[in-house]
Amino acid sequence: MEDVVTTLRRFNRSYTQRIGVLDDSFLGSGRPLGPSRLLFEIGPDGAGVLDLRARLGLDSGYLSRLLRQLEAEGVVTVTSDPDDARRRVGTLTDHGLGEWSALDRKSDELAERLVAPLSERQRQQLGEALATADRLLRAATMSFDAVDPESADAIWALEQYFAELDRRFPTGFDPGNALRGDAPSYRSPNGVFVVVHSDGEPAACGGVQRIDETTCEIKRMWVRAEWRGVGLGRRLLDHLEQRCRELGGARVVLDTNSVLTEAISMYERAGFRSTECYNDNPYALRWFEKQLS
């Protein structure tokens, strides 16, 4: 049986050839895939330049060149956001909207031609296989980013985390002022807050804070519901353990509630062992520790 790397490389060659990635004029648009994809991502609603960069994984220099090309073609305008002059926004012109619609239509037509020879059952099999491949590849290429704990992505992720705890705890959950009050403990040199991004969108989060010279605590670990089941929680836990080591920790601790059974199972599989209560968290019913190698 072929290994996954060989299979993936063969699929890449086959797929890119069939969808016209190698063509100078992608889908007859008169422009190659790069600027065509950027035009499509800006879309009828427009998009922030920083959002485009994160979503497409492009460096700022290359993205700027593509935007200048699309502006020269008269399909995109780049202006300052009226609500934040520091933020630039790409918007489609009337001509650009027509180009976007044509690109959207031709993309559908190409996809339909590719699957036309397949039976309905084969189409279903292909759809399921591609959905699984897309999910796993996106999971494999997520970025683990240290961010300010009061950044927009960190606040959004923590709000989702607190809302889930409120739904799951029998008595609900009141975060008090934790959303911003705990932020200083997640900043250098004694802590870090990590947001995991998929295509520029938050998929998970977690924080580390040093509580004494040799001990760090992992806090606020959360994985977005649609990204559970792909091993992201364990990868995030391993990443936060490494952050503890970087802060000088030889021991890591964490607390949790008994209703979070899936989290408890993950901690135990990762080598955490039950320990005595070490804090006054009113929602904690289980405490764990692990010696770091």
Secondary structure by P-SEA (a helix, b strand, c coil): cccaaaaaaaaaaaaaaaacccccccccccccaaaaaaaaaacccbbbaaaaaaaacccaaaaaaaaaaaaaaccbbbbcccccccbbbbbbcaaaaaaaaaaaaaaaaaaaaaaccccaaaaaaaaaaaaaaaaaaaaaaccccccccccaaaaaaaaaaaaaaaacccccccccccccccccccccccbbbbbbbcccccccccccccccccbbbbccccccccccccaaaaaaaaaaaaaaaaacccbbbbcccccaaaaaaaaaaabbbbbcccccccccccccccccc
